[in-house]
Amino acid sequence: MLYIIKTNILKVPNMPHSRILSIWLLICAFMVMVMTGIGAITRLTESGLSITEWNVISGVIPPLSEQDWQGEFAKYQATPEFSAKHGWMTLADFQGIYFWEWFHRFWGRLIGVVFALPMIFFFVTNRIPREDRIKYLGLLILGGSQGFLGWFMVQSGLVDRPSVSHFRLAAHLSLALIIYCFLLWMAWRVRSHDSSPNYIPVTFRPHALMALVTVFITIIWGAFVAGLDAGMIYNTFPMMGGHLWPVELGTEPFLYDAASIQFTHRILAIVTGVVVISLAVRLWNVSRALALTLGGWVMVQILLGIATLLSIVMIPLAASHQISAVILLSIVLYSVYIARKESIAN
């Protein structure tokens, strides 16, 4: 059976193994990027706590009968979120938020299948070099850990609070982005064995790494903003209640105060914009295409962030802001990858 699959179904004429592996890894990375968008919508629609159990296999199939739906609704009605925020919901309303959490989990399972099954095939057919197999196994473990971390996050909102912990939300997003970056890096690395990209001087790498770190931190801080609903206050820009910073702060500690969290996100966005644009300026005489892409996209991201704030977190804008952030992360990561003209190390 494996021979038939190898020689007929998955055989791509005249396509090197490296290109097949690269395409597969890029597909997985794209699915992870889409997942961050689905996750953003799930959070924005307050759907994340609608499924109160974690059933890895049976959870693939949503409720199919009226009795099943009533059972799931009853479980949700016992949660703090329903009591504190969603007591007005009917079964039809519940089905709307249930869909997004179910789809979020379904997409996660689909990513696991799309990664694991081809990986097994590539292992068996020796298309993955032995020295690289530990990296692919590591990615598989990280993917499984992401599922556990997601449930760990959901659990935080099922006991005594009507929302998930913003710390666990940030951890969940952090691991997703780490997996995403590893997938992209491996895809580029594998593909470069076939045809090398246009490298830039390695002297740009420290600046590119600084840009990568600032973009990553700003995205993760955005999870704090989302987790505390900090985007729902001070919906003006650049002023915050008539001042450049929030004058009236709450009594909560810094990492729990919504006003402080939003203000810090604004500062991080400005710092990130300066770092990325300065990198783009430096790259102008080396790679104008990369410079324009970096500078242009960071401006798109900043404008989307401002629009999201001014709209009081309109879901399409907020989800676009999330996806745009991941795209910016990808571009900066690529600039790190190709900054190696004077070095052949991977």
N, C-alpha and C positions, 0 to 999 in steps of 0.2 A: 504493500500500500504506500509506504514512504517513497519507494522507488518511482511509483506512478506520479505521486505529487511532485517529486523532484524533477522528473523528466518532462512532465506535461503541463501541469497547472501553474507551477511557480517558476517555470523556466522562462527567462526573458532573453531572446536572441540578441547576441552581440552586446550585451550589457555586462560590464565588469561587476564582480562581487562588491567592490567598494561603492559603486553607484547604487546598487540595490540596498545595501546597508544604510547608506546616507539618506536615500528616499524614505526608507522605513523609519529611521530616527527622526527625520524632519516631520513626518506625518504624526508621530507620537508627540513631538514638541508642539505642533499646531493644535493637537487635541488638548494638551495641557493649557495652552493659551486660551482656547475656547472655554475650558473648565474654569479659568479665573473669571471670565465674563459671566458664566452661569452662576458661579459662587457669589458674584457681586449682586446679581439679580435676586438670588435666594436671600441674601442678607437684606437688600433694600425692600423687598416685599415682606420681610419678617416671616419667612417661610421655614427657616432652618430648624425650628423646634416642633414642626408639625408631625414629624415621625418620631415617636418616642422610644423606638426599639431599633436595635441594629441586627438585622437578619441578613447575613452575607449572601445566602443562596435564595431563600424564599422571598426576600425583600425585592428581588428583581421584578416580580409580578405585583402590580398595584391592586388595590381592592377591586373586585369585579362585580360584587353583588351589593344590594342595598344594606344587607345585614353586615357585610364586611366594612362598608363605609361607616355605618353607625358605630361599629366597634372601634375603628380607628379614631373617630370623632370623640368618642367617650374617653379614650386614653388621653387625647389632647386636652379635653375639658378638665382633666385632673392636674394639668400643669400650671405653674405659677404665671406663665405668660398669658394663658387664657383668662385666668382670674383677674389679673391686673390690667390687661390691655385689650383682649379680644372677646370679652364676654358677650358682645353684640353679634358674634358670628353665627350664621346658620350653616347647615351642612354644605350648601352650595359654596358659601364663602370659604369654608375649610378646604373643600376640594381644590380651590384655586391655589391656595398656598401649599397644599400637599403636593401638587404637581411639580412645583419648582424644587422642592426638597427631594422628591422621588427622582426627578430628572437629573439633579445634581449627583445623587448617588449612582444612578444608572450610568451616567457618563463616566464616572470614576471607574466603575466596573469594566466599562467598554475599553477605557484606556489600558487597564490591566490585561485584558484579553489581547488587544492589538499589539501590546508590547511582548507579552509572555509567549504566545503561540509561535510567532515568527522567530523569537529568540531560540526557542527549543529546536525549531527546524534548522536554523543557522548553526546551532551547536552541533546537531547530529550530522549535518552535511559539511562540517568543517569550514564554513564560510567566515567564521569569526576566529581570528588568530588566538591561539591558546593564551598568549600573554595578555590579551584584552578581555578574556572571559570573566575575570573577577570584577571588572568594571561593569559589565552588563548585569551580572548577578547582584552587584551592589545597587544598581538602579532598580532592579526588581524588588529588592528588600526595602529600598526607600519608598517605592510605590505602595507596598503593603503597609509600611509604617504610616504613610499619609492617610490611609483608611482608618487605622486605629486612632491617629491624632484627630481626625475629623469627628469620630465618635466621642473622644475625650472632650472635645470642644462642646459638642451638643449636650453632653451630660451636665456641663456646668450650668445650663439653663433649665434643667429639669428638677432641681432640688428645692432651692429657696430663693431664686431670683428669676425675673421674667425675661432674661436675655442671656446670651452666652458671654463668657469671660472675654474681654477684648484682648487679654494676653494670649489666651488659647487661640483666638481668631487670628492674631498676628503670627503665632507659631505655625498655624495651619497654612497660612499664605506663604510664610517664609519657606517652608519645606516644598511647597508647590513650585516656587520660583527657583529653588536650588535644583530640583529635578529638571525643570525646564531648561535651565542654563547648562546642566550636564548633558542633556539630550542634544542641544544645539552644538555644544563644543565637540562632542563625539561625532556628530554628523559632519561638521566642517573638517574635523581631523581625518575621518575616514575618506571623505571626498578629496582632500588634498593629496592623498596618495595617488589619485588618478590625474588630477589637474590642479596645480597650485594656484591659489588666488593671488591677486596683486598685493604683495606685502608692502608695509610701510616701515620706516626706520623704527628699530626697537626702542629708540629714545622717547618715543611717544607713549610707551607702555605705562610708565608711572602716572602720567596725566590721565590716560584712559582708565586705569585701575581706580584712580580717585573718582572719576566720573561714575564708574560702575558702582562703587561703594555708596556714593551720595544718592544715586538713583534708587538703589536697593533699599537704603534706609528710609528714603522718602515714601516709597511704596508701602513699606511695612508700617510706617507711622500713619499712613492712610488707613490701615486696618484699625488702628487705635481710634481714629476719627469715626470710622464706620461703626465700630463696636460700642462707642459711647454716644452715638447720634450727634456728634459734635458739629456736623455740617448743617444741623437744623437751627443753629443760633448764629448771630452776627452775619447775616446774609447780605453783606455789603463788601465792597472792595475798592480801594485798599484799606479803608477805615473799618474799625470795629467799634460800633457804638459811638461814633464821633471822634475816636482816637486811633492812633496807629497800633495800639495794643489794647487788650481788654483791661480796662481800669478796675471794673468790679469782678473780682474772682470769687469762686465759690469757696466753701469751707473744706472741700475735699482735698486730699493730697494731690500733688502735681500730676501724677500718672492716672488720676481718677477724675480730674477736673476738665470738663468738656471745653471750656474757654481756653485754658492753657494748652490743651492738646491741639485745638484748631490753630491757635497762634503759632505753635511750634511747627505745625505742618506747613504753614505759610512761609516761615523762615527757611525751613528745609527746602521748600520748592524754589525759593529765590537763590539759595546757595547752589542747589543742583543746576538751576538754569545758568548761573554764572560759570560754573565748572564746565558744563557741557558746551556752552557757546564759546568759551575761551579755547576749548579743545578744537572746536570746529574752525575757529579763526587760525589756529596754529596749523591745521591740516590743509588749509586752503591751497597752498602751493604744492602740496604733496598728492592730495586726492580730493579734487573739488566735488566729485560726486558724493563721497563720504562726508565731507564738510557740510555740504548743502543738506544732506539727509539728517545729519546730527542736529544742526542748527534749526532746520525747519521743523523737525519733529518735536524738539523740546519746546518750541514755541506753541505748536499745536497742543501739546500736553498742558502747558500752563494756561492757555486760553480755555481748554476744556475744564480745567480745575476751577477757574473763575466762573465760567458759565454754570457749572454744577452748583457752586455756592450761591450764585445770584438766583438760580431757579429754585432754591431751597431743596436741593438734591432731587431733581427730576430724574426718574429712573433711567430713561434712555441716555441722558447726558452722563449720569454717574457711571453707568455700565461702560459707556464709551471711554470715559476717563480711565477706568480700570484697564481695559484692553489696550488703550493707547500707552499706558505706563509700561505694560509688558513689551509692547513693540519698541518703545524707547530703550528699555533694558536690553533687548535683542541687538539693537544697533550699536549700543555702547559695548556690549560684550563682543561683538564682531570686531570693533576697533581694537579691543584688547587682543583678540586672536591674531589679527593680521599684523600687529606691531612686532615684527620679528625679522626684518630684512637682514639684520646682522647676526641672527641666531637661527639655528635649525632645530632647536629643542622644541618638543611638543609640550 
